[in-house]
Amino acid sequence: MKQLPEGNTKVNAFGNVGLRWAQSDPKAALAWAQQLPEGPAKDRALRDIIGTAWALRDPKAAVEFASTLPSGGSRDVVMSDIARRWAGTDPLSASQWLAALPDDQTNPGQRYRLIEDVARGWLQSDPAKAAAWLATTSLPADRKQQLLQKR
């Protein structure tokens, strides 16, 4: 794969390898991705391993690991991926995790995106409970309204 030219093909290939490998051996896939050179291919592999495969298997463990990533781009994307997948399978637990997430682990913009990610997943399975939860969050009223109108 190292011979692949830089660009989308290489990024997608690394993501696909990481995702497929993580389905059978997430720890080995993660170790492989962590040793990749910094860049879009590594970011995609980590995203697919942690934010998809691991998040579907064990979202709590995925969040614990994702919180150790350097803050910013990749971490924010991975946390959003985890929140979306977790909300799709267990929205109550996802909302409880988000409520307990220390403020120093996210900036306000990222926290709002995580709230929206959880709300979107929950609105699909139980709109009434999702709306009740959403009303208790710190998300600005206009963004809450946008989410509720899209369902």
Buried (B, 14 or more C-beta within 10 A) or exposed (E): EEEEEEEEEBBBBBBEBBBEBBBEEBEEBBEBBEEBEEEBBBBBBBBBBBBBBBBBEEBEEBBEBBBEBEBEEBBBBBBBBBBBBBBBEBBEBBBEBBEEBEEEBBEEEBBBBBBBBBBBBBBEEEEEBBBEBBEEBEBEEEBBEEBBEEE
